[in-house]
Amino acid sequence: MSFENLKNNYSKLLEFLEKEKY
């Protein structure tokens, strides 16, 4: 997996966690 791919997945994960907080 490429670094760009990893960053992308991580961003999505953070977004998901932000949403789940509320």
CHARMM internal coordinates of N, CA and C (Angstrom, degrees):
IC EDIT
DIST 1 N 1 CA 1.4704
DIST 1 CA 1 C 1.5352
ANGL 1 N 1 CA 1 C 109.06
DIST 1 C 2 N 1.3136
ANGL 1 CA 1 C 2 N 114.68
DIHE 1 N 1 CA 1 C 2 N 137.69
DIST 2 N 2 CA 1.4573
ANGL 1 C 2 N 2 CA 119.18
DIHE 1 CA 1 C 2 N 2 CA -178.19
DIST 2 CA 2 C 1.5256
ANGL 2 N 2 CA 2 C 111.79
DIHE 1 C 2 N 2 CA 2 C -79.82
DIST 2 C 3 N 1.2960
ANGL 2 CA 2 C 3 N 114.92
DIHE 2 N 2 CA 2 C 3 N 161.48
DIST 3 N 3 CA 1.4560
ANGL 2 C 3 N 3 CA 120.90
DIHE 2 CA 2 C 3 N 3 CA -179.52
DIST 3 CA 3 C 1.5252
ANGL 3 N 3 CA 3 C 111.32
DIHE 2 C 3 N 3 CA 3 C -63.29
DIST 3 C 4 N 1.3218
ANGL 3 CA 3 C 4 N 116.63
DIHE 3 N 3 CA 3 C 4 N -40.63
DIST 4 N 4 CA 1.4681
ANGL 3 C 4 N 4 CA 121.15
DIHE 3 CA 3 C 4 N 4 CA 178.11
DIST 4 CA 4 C 1.5151
ANGL 4 N 4 CA 4 C 110.40
DIHE 3 C 4 N 4 CA 4 C -59.60
DIST 4 C 5 N 1.3090
ANGL 4 CA 4 C 5 N 114.80
DIHE 4 N 4 CA 4 C 5 N -43.21
DIST 5 N 5 CA 1.4558
ANGL 4 C 5 N 5 CA 121.24
DIHE 4 CA 4 C 5 N 5 CA 179.12
DIST 5 CA 5 C 1.5274
ANGL 5 N 5 CA 5 C 110.39
DIHE 4 C 5 N 5 CA 5 C -60.09
DIST 5 C 6 N 1.2949
ANGL 5 CA 5 C 6 N 115.11
DIHE 5 N 5 CA 5 C 6 N -44.03
DIST 6 N 6 CA 1.4555
ANGL 5 C 6 N 6 CA 121.49
DIHE 5 CA 5 C 6 N 6 CA -179.33
DIST 6 CA 6 C 1.5292
ANGL 6 N 6 CA 6 C 110.97
DIHE 5 C 6 N 6 CA 6 C -62.61
DIST 6 C 7 N 1.3291
ANGL 6 CA 6 C 7 N 115.40
DIHE 6 N 6 CA 6 C 7 N -46.36
DIST 7 N 7 CA 1.4649
ANGL 6 C 7 N 7 CA 119.68
DIHE 6 CA 6 C 7 N 7 CA 178.66
DIST 7 CA 7 C 1.5161
ANGL 7 N 7 CA 7 C 111.11
DIHE 6 C 7 N 7 CA 7 C -59.64
DIST 7 C 8 N 1.3112
ANGL 7 CA 7 C 8 N 114.47
DIHE 7 N 7 CA 7 C 8 N -40.56
DIST 8 N 8 CA 1.4586
ANGL 7 C 8 N 8 CA 120.53
DIHE 7 CA 7 C 8 N 8 CA -179.67
DIST 8 CA 8 C 1.5235
ANGL 8 N 8 CA 8 C 110.63
DIHE 7 C 8 N 8 CA 8 C -61.81
DIST 8 C 9 N 1.3052
ANGL 8 CA 8 C 9 N 116.32
DIHE 8 N 8 CA 8 C 9 N -47.98
DIST 9 N 9 CA 1.4644
ANGL 8 C 9 N 9 CA 121.22
DIHE 8 CA 8 C 9 N 9 CA 179.64
DIST 9 CA 9 C 1.5226
ANGL 9 N 9 CA 9 C 111.17
DIHE 8 C 9 N 9 CA 9 C -62.68
DIST 9 C 10 N 1.3208
ANGL 9 CA 9 C 10 N 115.89
DIHE 9 N 9 CA 9 C 10 N -39.46
DIST 10 N 10 CA 1.4478
ANGL 9 C 10 N 10 CA 120.66
DIHE 9 CA 9 C 10 N 10 CA -179.93
DIST 10 CA 10 C 1.5284
ANGL 10 N 10 CA 10 C 111.14
DIHE 9 C 10 N 10 CA 10 C -64.61
DIST 10 C 11 N 1.3155
ANGL 10 CA 10 C 11 N 116.01
DIHE 10 N 10 CA 10 C 11 N -40.28
DIST 11 N 11 CA 1.4645
ANGL 10 C 11 N 11 CA 120.89
DIHE 10 CA 10 C 11 N 11 CA 178.11
DIST 11 CA 11 C 1.5168
ANGL 11 N 11 CA 11 C 110.75
DIHE 10 C 11 N 11 CA 11 C -61.74
DIST 11 C 12 N 1.3225
ANGL 11 CA 11 C 12 N 115.30
DIHE 11 N 11 CA 11 C 12 N -43.31
DIST 12 N 12 CA 1.4640
ANGL 11 C 12 N 12 CA 120.25
DIHE 11 CA 11 C 12 N 12 CA 179.29
DIST 12 CA 12 C 1.5200
ANGL 12 N 12 CA 12 C 110.24
DIHE 11 C 12 N 12 CA 12 C -63.66
DIST 12 C 13 N 1.3053
ANGL 12 CA 12 C 13 N 115.62
DIHE 12 N 12 CA 12 C 13 N -40.13
DIST 13 N 13 CA 1.4556
ANGL 12 C 13 N 13 CA 120.56
DIHE 12 CA 12 C 13 N 13 CA 179.76
DIST 13 CA 13 C 1.5322
ANGL 13 N 13 CA 13 C 110.66
DIHE 12 C 13 N 13 CA 13 C -63.38
DIST 13 C 14 N 1.3204
ANGL 13 CA 13 C 14 N 116.18
DIHE 13 N 13 CA 13 C 14 N -44.65
DIST 14 N 14 CA 1.4588
ANGL 13 C 14 N 14 CA 119.86
DIHE 13 CA 13 C 14 N 14 CA 179.00
DIST 14 CA 14 C 1.5186
ANGL 14 N 14 CA 14 C 111.16
DIHE 13 C 14 N 14 CA 14 C -62.12
DIST 14 C 15 N 1.3184
ANGL 14 CA 14 C 15 N 116.15
DIHE 14 N 14 CA 14 C 15 N -41.91
DIST 15 N 15 CA 1.4622
ANGL 14 C 15 N 15 CA 120.74
DIHE 14 CA 14 C 15 N 15 CA 177.76
DIST 15 CA 15 C 1.5205
ANGL 15 N 15 CA 15 C 109.95
DIHE 14 C 15 N 15 CA 15 C -58.88
DIST 15 C 16 N 1.3029
ANGL 15 CA 15 C 16 N 115.39
DIHE 15 N 15 CA 15 C 16 N -45.63
DIST 16 N 16 CA 1.4533
ANGL 15 C 16 N 16 CA 121.63
DIHE 15 CA 15 C 16 N 16 CA -179.61
DIST 16 CA 16 C 1.5338
ANGL 16 N 16 CA 16 C 110.65
DIHE 15 C 16 N 16 CA 16 C -60.30
DIST 16 C 17 N 1.3156
ANGL 16 CA 16 C 17 N 116.26
DIHE 16 N 16 CA 16 C 17 N -45.68
DIST 17 N 17 CA 1.4610
ANGL 16 C 17 N 17 CA 119.89
DIHE 16 CA 16 C 17 N 17 CA -179.42
DIST 17 CA 17 C 1.5225
ANGL 17 N 17 CA 17 C 111.50
DIHE 16 C 17 N 17 CA 17 C -64.90
DIST 17 C 18 N 1.3172
ANGL 17 CA 17 C 18 N 116.63
DIHE 17 N 17 CA 17 C 18 N -38.15
DIST 18 N 18 CA 1.4616
ANGL 17 C 18 N 18 CA 120.51
DIHE 17 CA 17 C 18 N 18 CA 177.78
DIST 18 CA 18 C 1.5185
ANGL 18 N 18 CA 18 C 110.59
DIHE 17 C 18 N 18 CA 18 C -60.16
DIST 18 C 19 N 1.3109
ANGL 18 CA 18 C 19 N 115.77
DIHE 18 N 18 CA 18 C 19 N -43.65
DIST 19 N 19 CA 1.4626
ANGL 18 C 19 N 19 CA 120.72
DIHE 18 CA 18 C 19 N 19 CA -179.60
DIST 19 CA 19 C 1.5180
ANGL 19 N 19 CA 19 C 111.08
DIHE 18 C 19 N 19 CA 19 C -65.99
DIST 19 C 20 N 1.3161
ANGL 19 CA 19 C 20 N 116.18
DIHE 19 N 19 CA 19 C 20 N -40.30
DIST 20 N 20 CA 1.4590
ANGL 19 C 20 N 20 CA 120.69
DIHE 19 CA 19 C 20 N 20 CA -176.11
DIST 20 CA 20 C 1.5297
ANGL 20 N 20 CA 20 C 113.15
DIHE 19 C 20 N 20 CA 20 C -69.17
DIST 20 C 21 N 1.3129
ANGL 20 CA 20 C 21 N 116.17
DIHE 20 N 20 CA 20 C 21 N -20.63
DIST 21 N 21 CA 1.4636
ANGL 20 C 21 N 21 CA 120.21
DIHE 20 CA 20 C 21 N 21 CA -179.46
DIST 21 CA 21 C 1.5190
ANGL 21 N 21 CA 21 C 112.09
DIHE 20 C 21 N 21 CA 21 C -62.30
DIST 21 C 22 N 1.3057
ANGL 21 CA 21 C 22 N 115.80
DIHE 21 N 21 CA 21 C 22 N -36.62
DIST 22 N 22 CA 1.4705
ANGL 21 C 22 N 22 CA 119.93
DIHE 21 CA 21 C 22 N 22 CA -172.44
DIST 22 CA 22 C 1.5100
ANGL 22 N 22 CA 22 C 113.81
DIHE 21 C 22 N 22 CA 22 C -92.37
END
COOR INIT
IC SEED 1 N 1 CA 1 C
IC BUILD
